[in-house]
Amino acid sequence: MCSDAIVRRFAGTFVLVSLALGWFVNPLWFLFTAFVGANLVQSSITGFCPLERILGRVGLFGCRPSPEAKAGS
């Protein structure tokens, strides 16, 4: 499990970076912004957050694997 602040920090960073890339590099980067937004909505409804699972498996930022992730491995 990860702190909500870590997940929000990653999401905010991804949105800002993809907006900058969409503006300065290629407008197709705005699709990544939409993906992050859709994932945030999905996560708020289902409680499943892919980023939290990835950070838990890697062990970054003090995140630990959830019990469901250990059972599935």
Contacts in CASP RR format, 6 or more apart in sequence:
PFRMAT RR
TARGET T0000
AUTHOR 0000-0000-0000
METHOD contacts of the structure
MODEL  1
MCSDAIVRRFAGTFVLVSLALGWFVNPLWFLFTAFVGANLVQSSITGFCP
LERILGRVGLFGCRPSPEAKAGS
1 52 0 8 1.000
1 56 0 8 1.000
1 63 0 8 1.000
1 64 0 8 1.000
1 66 0 8 1.000
2 51 0 8 1.000
2 52 0 8 1.000
2 55 0 8 1.000
2 56 0 8 1.000
2 61 0 8 1.000
2 62 0 8 1.000
2 63 0 8 1.000
3 61 0 8 1.000
3 63 0 8 1.000
6 55 0 8 1.000
6 61 0 8 1.000
6 63 0 8 1.000
7 49 0 8 1.000
7 51 0 8 1.000
7 52 0 8 1.000
10 51 0 8 1.000
11 36 0 8 1.000
11 37 0 8 1.000
11 39 0 8 1.000
11 40 0 8 1.000
11 51 0 8 1.000
12 36 0 8 1.000
14 32 0 8 1.000
14 36 0 8 1.000
15 33 0 8 1.000
15 36 0 8 1.000
15 37 0 8 1.000
18 29 0 8 1.000
18 30 0 8 1.000
18 32 0 8 1.000
18 33 0 8 1.000
18 36 0 8 1.000
19 29 0 8 1.000
19 30 0 8 1.000
19 33 0 8 1.000
21 29 0 8 1.000
21 32 0 8 1.000
22 28 0 8 1.000
22 29 0 8 1.000
22 30 0 8 1.000
22 33 0 8 1.000
39 49 0 8 1.000
39 50 0 8 1.000
39 51 0 8 1.000
42 48 0 8 1.000
43 49 0 8 1.000
52 63 0 8 1.000
52 66 0 8 1.000
53 65 0 8 1.000
53 66 0 8 1.000
53 69 0 8 1.000
55 61 0 8 1.000
55 63 0 8 1.000
56 63 0 8 1.000
56 64 0 8 1.000
56 65 0 8 1.000
56 66 0 8 1.000
56 69 0 8 1.000
57 65 0 8 1.000
57 69 0 8 1.000
59 65 0 8 1.000
END
